[in-house]
Amino acid sequence: MPKWITAAQAAALIPEGAGIMVAGFMGCRSPHRVIEELAKLGTKNLTLYSNDGSMPVGPEGSALYGVAKLIHNRQIKKMYATHVGLNPEVAQQMNEGTLEVVLIPQGSFAEMIRAGGAGLGGVLTPTGLGTIIEKTEHVHSVVEIDGKKYLLERPLRADFALISGYRVDRAGNIWYKGTTRNFSEVMATAADTVIVEADQVVEIGGIPPEDVVTPGILVDYAVEGSK
């Protein structure tokens, strides 16, 4: 059963230099309250695993949506992502040499996180074969199986996973609404400490067992988010 804490307490758990997986797709279903508190703390030299760099302006008109706050504050020293074009500050800091960016094909990224959570040695995929992807740090080698070549991609894990659940019960069981689960499901398995931000908190039994996607045994801390 997770410990229920505030967003500020959750952010304070993350030390300088930590690796953090942050769920969300362009900021959609990111744990915004925890990110906000982490930005206030200014914790530096973080390694970020995120689908993207989010956006300078959120869909509701807010400035620096999701992980864009951390990038803007220059709290991120290294970033693993699948695309970053929606946030010009990523390119700016890359060109300055202050932010290292490792680009990974999106499907490979999800599978590498899943492999990290499952304790697998890596992922075999033809995606990126014969391209500059072959030379990146996350590719272990080129492997040939039954006459076909694959890249052996290393698994990904982090110190912390910051995820978001639409409905979370007091035992930490999580239900995600529609496609908004995006990376939360796999990231919850691939980090030493998992923090979930809940849109709705319900009592135990408030989520039918067959609807639980992430079981509470994987969750270390839970935060009540905005409704």
C-alpha positions as CSV (number, residue, x, y, z in Angstrom):
1,M,0.0,0.0,0.0
2,P,1.5,3.4,-1.0
3,K,2.1,6.3,1.3
4,W,-0.1,9.2,0.6
5,I,1.8,12.5,0.5
6,T,1.6,16.0,-1.0
7,A,3.0,17.0,-4.4
8,A,5.6,19.0,-2.6
9,Q,6.7,16.0,-0.5
10,A,6.9,13.9,-3.6
11,A,9.1,16.3,-5.4
12,A,11.4,16.6,-2.4
13,L,12.1,12.8,-2.6
14,I,14.0,13.3,-5.9
15,P,17.6,14.1,-5.3
16,E,20.0,16.0,-7.6
17,G,21.3,13.8,-10.4
18,A,18.4,11.3,-10.3
19,G,16.9,9.6,-13.3
20,I,13.2,10.2,-13.7
21,M,10.7,8.7,-16.0
22,V,7.8,11.0,-16.6
23,A,4.6,9.8,-18.3
24,G,2.6,11.8,-20.7
25,F,2.3,12.5,-24.4
26,M,2.9,16.2,-25.2
27,G,2.1,16.8,-21.5
28,C,-1.2,14.9,-21.8
29,R,-1.6,12.8,-18.6
30,S,1.7,14.0,-17.1
31,P,1.7,14.4,-13.3
32,H,1.5,18.2,-13.5
33,R,1.3,19.0,-9.7
34,V,4.5,17.0,-8.9
35,I,6.3,18.5,-11.9
36,E,5.3,22.0,-10.7
37,E,6.7,21.3,-7.3
38,L,9.9,19.8,-8.8
39,A,10.3,22.9,-10.9
40,K,9.9,25.1,-7.8
41,L,12.7,23.2,-6.0
42,G,15.0,23.6,-9.0
43,T,16.6,20.2,-8.5
44,K,19.4,20.0,-11.0
45,N,21.3,17.5,-13.2
46,L,18.3,15.2,-13.8
47,T,18.2,12.6,-16.5
48,L,14.7,12.6,-18.0
49,Y,13.0,9.7,-19.8
50,S,10.0,11.2,-21.5
51,N,8.2,10.7,-24.8
52,D,8.8,14.4,-25.7
53,G,9.7,17.8,-24.3
54,S,6.1,18.7,-24.0
55,M,5.1,22.2,-25.2
56,P,5.9,25.9,-24.3
57,V,2.1,26.5,-24.1
58,G,-0.4,24.1,-22.8
59,P,-3.8,23.4,-24.3
60,E,-5.5,25.6,-21.8
61,G,-3.1,28.4,-22.5
62,S,-0.7,27.9,-19.6
63,A,3.0,28.6,-20.0
64,L,5.5,25.8,-20.0
65,Y,3.3,22.7,-20.0
66,G,4.5,19.6,-18.2
67,V,8.2,18.7,-18.4
68,A,8.7,21.9,-20.4
69,K,9.0,23.6,-17.0
70,L,12.0,21.4,-16.1
71,I,13.7,22.0,-19.4
72,H,13.1,25.7,-19.3
73,N,14.7,25.8,-15.8
74,R,17.7,23.9,-17.1
75,Q,17.1,21.2,-14.5
76,I,17.7,18.4,-17.1
77,K,21.2,17.5,-18.1
78,K,20.3,14.5,-20.3
79,M,17.0,13.5,-22.0
80,Y,15.9,10.2,-23.6
81,A,12.9,11.0,-25.9
82,T,11.2,10.1,-29.1
83,H,10.5,13.5,-30.5
84,V,11.3,17.0,-29.3
85,G,10.2,19.4,-32.1
86,L,7.3,20.9,-30.2
87,N,9.6,22.5,-27.7
88,P,12.1,24.8,-29.3
89,E,14.1,25.1,-26.0
90,V,15.2,21.5,-26.4
91,A,17.0,22.3,-29.7
92,Q,18.3,25.5,-28.2
93,Q,19.9,23.8,-25.3
94,M,21.2,20.9,-27.5
95,N,22.9,23.4,-29.8
96,E,24.4,25.2,-26.7
97,G,25.8,21.9,-25.5
98,T,24.0,22.2,-22.1
99,L,21.5,19.4,-22.8
100,E,22.3,15.9,-24.1
101,V,19.4,14.4,-26.1
102,V,19.2,10.7,-27.0
103,L,16.5,10.2,-29.6
104,I,14.9,6.7,-29.7
105,P,12.1,5.5,-32.1
106,Q,8.8,5.7,-30.1
107,G,7.9,2.0,-30.3
108,S,11.4,1.0,-29.3
109,F,11.3,3.5,-26.4
110,A,8.2,1.9,-25.0
111,E,9.6,-1.6,-25.4
112,M,12.9,-0.8,-23.8
113,I,11.1,0.6,-20.8
114,R,8.9,-2.6,-20.7
115,A,12.0,-4.7,-20.9
116,G,13.6,-2.8,-18.0
117,G,10.5,-3.4,-15.9
118,A,10.3,-7.1,-16.8
119,G,14.0,-7.8,-16.1
120,L,14.8,-8.6,-19.7
121,G,18.2,-8.2,-21.2
122,G,17.1,-6.1,-24.1
123,V,14.8,-5.8,-27.1
124,L,15.3,-7.0,-30.7
125,T,13.9,-4.8,-33.3
126,P,14.6,-4.0,-37.0
127,T,13.6,-0.4,-36.5
128,G,16.6,1.9,-37.1
129,L,18.7,-0.8,-38.7
130,G,21.2,0.7,-41.2
131,T,20.7,4.3,-39.8
132,I,22.5,6.5,-37.3
133,I,20.4,4.8,-34.6
134,E,22.9,1.9,-34.8
135,K,25.6,4.1,-33.4
136,T,23.7,5.4,-30.4
137,E,24.5,4.4,-26.8
138,H,21.3,2.4,-26.3
139,V,22.1,-0.1,-29.0
140,H,24.2,-3.0,-27.8
141,S,24.8,-4.6,-31.1
142,V,23.4,-5.9,-34.4
143,V,22.2,-9.5,-34.1
144,E,21.3,-11.9,-36.9
145,I,18.6,-14.4,-36.3
146,D,17.4,-16.9,-39.0
147,G,19.0,-14.7,-41.7
148,K,17.4,-11.4,-40.5
149,K,19.3,-8.6,-38.8
150,Y,18.0,-6.8,-35.7
151,L,19.2,-4.1,-33.3
152,L,19.6,-5.3,-29.8
153,E,18.4,-2.4,-27.7
154,R,19.3,-2.1,-24.1
155,P,16.5,-2.0,-21.4
156,L,15.8,1.3,-19.7
157,R,15.2,1.9,-16.0
158,A,15.2,5.0,-13.8
159,D,15.4,5.9,-10.1
160,F,11.9,7.4,-10.1
161,A,8.7,7.1,-12.3
162,L,6.3,10.0,-12.1
163,I,3.0,8.8,-13.5
164,S,-0.6,9.9,-13.6
165,G,-3.8,7.9,-13.0
166,Y,-7.4,8.9,-13.7
167,R,-8.7,6.9,-10.7
168,V,-6.5,5.6,-7.9
169,D,-7.8,3.7,-4.8
170,R,-6.3,4.0,-1.3
171,A,-4.3,0.8,-2.0
172,G,-2.6,2.4,-5.0
173,N,-4.4,0.4,-7.7
174,I,-4.7,2.5,-10.8
175,W,-7.2,2.8,-13.6
176,Y,-6.3,5.0,-16.6
177,K,-8.9,6.6,-18.8
178,G,-8.7,5.6,-22.5
179,T,-5.4,6.2,-24.2
180,T,-4.3,8.6,-21.5
181,R,-2.4,5.7,-19.9
182,N,0.3,6.2,-22.6
183,F,3.6,5.6,-20.9
184,S,2.4,5.3,-17.3
185,E,1.7,1.6,-17.4
186,V,5.2,0.6,-18.5
187,M,7.0,3.2,-16.5
188,A,5.4,2.0,-13.3
189,T,7.3,-1.3,-13.7
190,A,10.7,0.2,-14.6
191,A,11.7,2.5,-11.7
192,D,13.0,1.9,-8.2
193,T,10.4,4.4,-6.8
194,V,7.0,5.0,-8.3
195,I,4.9,8.1,-7.6
196,V,1.4,8.3,-9.0
197,E,-0.7,11.5,-9.1
198,A,-4.4,10.8,-8.9
199,D,-7.2,12.7,-10.6
200,Q,-9.7,10.9,-8.5
201,V,-9.1,9.1,-5.2
202,V,-11.6,6.3,-4.4
203,E,-11.8,3.8,-1.5
204,I,-10.5,0.2,-1.9
205,G,-13.1,-1.6,-4.0
206,G,-13.9,1.6,-5.9
207,I,-12.1,0.2,-9.0
208,P,-13.4,-3.2,-10.2
209,P,-10.6,-5.7,-10.0
210,E,-10.8,-6.4,-13.7
211,D,-10.3,-2.7,-14.4
212,V,-7.0,-2.3,-12.5
213,V,-4.2,-1.7,-14.9
214,T,-1.4,-1.0,-12.5
215,P,-1.6,-2.9,-9.2
216,G,-0.9,-0.9,-6.1
217,I,2.0,-3.2,-5.2
218,L,4.0,-1.3,-7.8
219,V,3.3,2.1,-6.3
220,D,5.4,3.6,-3.5
221,Y,3.8,7.0,-3.1
222,A,0.5,8.6,-4.2
223,V,-0.5,12.2,-4.5
224,E,-4.0,13.7,-4.9
225,G,-4.0,15.7,-8.1
226,S,-6.4,18.3,-9.4
227,K,-9.9,17.1,-10.2
